[in-house]
Amino acid sequence: MKNILLLVFLIVCSIVTYSQEKKLLYIPTLDAMKQLDDAVIKAKSENKNVLVQVGGNWCPWCIKFNHLCLETPKIDSILKSSFVVIHLNYSRENRNYPALERLGYPQRFGFPVLVVLNSKGERIHTQDSGLLEKDNAYDTLKVFTFLNNWTPQVFNSERYNVKEKE
């Protein structure tokens, strides 16, 4: 009987471990340079910008930011309509220094750090996520405003052309 209980316990532990590994937000084994290249290609084809969330599974604020994005409809909506989102790993297993160099060393702001690339792959903004916090959480309005200010649509010159009075 004890052997059966032990076997059931081990199976349950294996299933839990497997499901947790499948749900990792940051995957240390991914090639970050390829992640960036693929995201830029997709962004170009979909007329979007790229939002790179740099962090790690070890970082509670990284997980909090992702949960806010997924659980807040207006934030989730703007992300889906205007950005290709990738999670670039920074951890002991893989610090991804070449990708961070390409992004202008955003780790200087701490984690998570958010980097916006245009559809050409050019870095157009680096955001210290600490500035999006209020008390012990992310501020929904600050995050929405940040994202709204870096959509591809804000760079459309027609949006700002005002005809002068004749």
Secondary structure, DSSP 8 states (H G I E B T S, - for coil): -HHHHHHHHHHHHHHHHHHHHHT-SS-TTS-HHHHHHHHHHHHHHHT-EEEEEEE-TT-HHHHHHHHHHHH-HHHHHHHHHHEEEEEEE-SSS---HHHHHHTT-GGGG-SSEEEEE-TTS-EEEEEEGGGGEETTEE-HHHHHHHHHTTSGGGG-GGGT------
